[in-house]
Amino acid sequence: MTSAGHDPVMLNEVVDLLQVAPGQTVVDCTLGRGGHASAIASRLGSEGLLIGLDADPRNLEYARGRLEGCACRLRLFHANFAELEEVLEECEVESVDGILADLGLSTNQIMTPEYGLSFATDAPLDMRIDPRSTVTAADIVNRWQESAIANLLYHMADERGSRRIARRIVERRKVAPIRTTGELAQLVYEAIGKPSPKDKIDPATRTFMALRMAVNAETENLECLLEVAPKHLKVGGRLAVISFHSGEDRIVKMAFRAAEKVNFGRVITRKPLVPGDDELRDNPRSRSSKLRVLERI
Ligand SMILES: C[S@@+](CC[C@H](N)C(=O)[O-])C[C@H]1O[C@@H](n2cnc3c(N)ncnc32)[C@H](O)[C@@H]1O
């Protein structure tokens, strides 16, 4: 991993497929640690404008520091990409040449205990990437009905042990509230079994993913972005989306197909692009990523 705490995925592919050129206006909806944004900014030149947003103010500030001194104009916002329309209005920009959304989380977010996203270290069960959000993962496991927790795990993460895990959570919270990532992981193991060398992924991974998606309203925000972003592309402008799991990729694929069906856009990536062997070796976390690109016609 680079010192930025996150390696940008399919960097060259993104910049090439967005066809970034001097003088353009490009939006990076997920600045993260500024990896893609730096590469985009370096191609925009002094006449170009980079609009950047991130729901996590800590990543936003890091990216701001990294982008300082780039030649292009910069407008950076602590905002959710579901608020793209408002951000563009604030910039007095109607349509842009390129939009990037690199979904999910950056490596530093997953690794930093204070986010409460990982069970590798015991930490408060938070999972909010935007501190303005009011609901934490602890709120969900301690307050939601058993059936709602089971449905969340099943629908968001295909967790086959969803009912057993939900039952164990509810039994345990009658005794004492569930407060930490370690406590939750332990309950998952009690419900569906401890990690074994045969497992490709830790049994707690799916539960953590489903909770993180609910806490950060990931599906709703993505659907909102896919509805709004294409309308703000210039003709010939491109929207690139990198997804990290099949449910997310399906939503992107369907939205792009729908745009094509009504002759609003053209899908540039018939099949999604995936990282090459070199990238997979250097950055194993890129493993599940898929890149799809739509062009406005
Ligand atoms: C995979 S990282 C992006 C990494 C970035 N492309 C780079 O090269 O460093 C995803 C980023 O998107 C942010 N994010 C996730 N959902 C968001 C949303 N709905 N609105 C805005 N930012 C979001 C996360 O906080 C995180 O910083």
The ligand as a MOL file (V3000), in Angstrom:
LIG
                    3D

  0  0  0     0  0            999 V3000
M  V30 BEGIN CTAB
M  V30 COUNTS 27 29 0 0 0
M  V30 BEGIN ATOM
M  V30 1 C -12.6830 3.5360 -2.6330 0
M  V30 2 S -12.5550 5.0860 -1.8380 0 CHG=1
M  V30 3 C -12.0470 6.1680 -3.1070 0
M  V30 4 C -10.5700 6.1820 -3.3140 0
M  V30 5 C -10.0820 7.2230 -4.2890 0
M  V30 6 N -10.5920 7.0090 -5.6270 0
M  V30 7 C -8.5810 7.3000 -4.2860 0
M  V30 8 O -7.9810 7.1100 -5.3410 0
M  V30 9 O -7.9940 7.5540 -3.2240 0 CHG=-1
M  V30 10 C -14.2120 5.5590 -1.6220 0
M  V30 11 C -14.3880 6.9250 -0.9870 0
M  V30 12 O -15.7330 7.3000 -1.2370 0
M  V30 13 C -16.2810 7.8630 -0.0830 0
M  V30 14 N -17.7110 7.6350 -0.1650 0
M  V30 15 C -18.3850 6.4760 -0.0070 0
M  V30 16 N -19.7070 6.6620 -0.2070 0
M  V30 17 C -19.8570 7.9710 -0.5100 0
M  V30 18 C -20.9760 8.7690 -0.8330 0
M  V30 19 N -22.2130 8.2630 -0.8720 0
M  V30 20 N -20.7790 10.0770 -1.1030 0
M  V30 21 C -19.5240 10.6030 -1.0730 0
M  V30 22 N -18.4250 9.9000 -0.7570 0
M  V30 23 C -18.5910 8.5940 -0.4940 0
M  V30 24 C -15.5950 7.1750 1.0610 0
M  V30 25 O -15.6170 7.9760 2.2220 0
M  V30 26 C -14.1820 6.9850 0.5060 0
M  V30 27 O -13.3740 8.0600 0.8440 0
M  V30 END ATOM
M  V30 BEGIN BOND
M  V30 1 1 1 2
M  V30 2 1 2 3
M  V30 3 1 2 10
M  V30 4 1 3 4
M  V30 5 1 4 5
M  V30 6 1 5 6
M  V30 7 1 5 7
M  V30 8 2 7 8
M  V30 9 1 7 9
M  V30 10 1 10 11
M  V30 11 1 11 12
M  V30 12 1 11 26
M  V30 13 1 12 13
M  V30 14 1 13 14
M  V30 15 1 13 24
M  V30 16 1 14 15
M  V30 17 1 14 23
M  V30 18 2 15 16
M  V30 19 1 16 17
M  V30 20 1 17 18
M  V30 21 2 17 23
M  V30 22 1 18 19
M  V30 23 2 18 20
M  V30 24 1 20 21
M  V30 25 2 21 22
M  V30 26 1 22 23
M  V30 27 1 24 25
M  V30 28 1 24 26
M  V30 29 1 26 27
M  V30 END BOND
M  V30 END CTAB
M  END
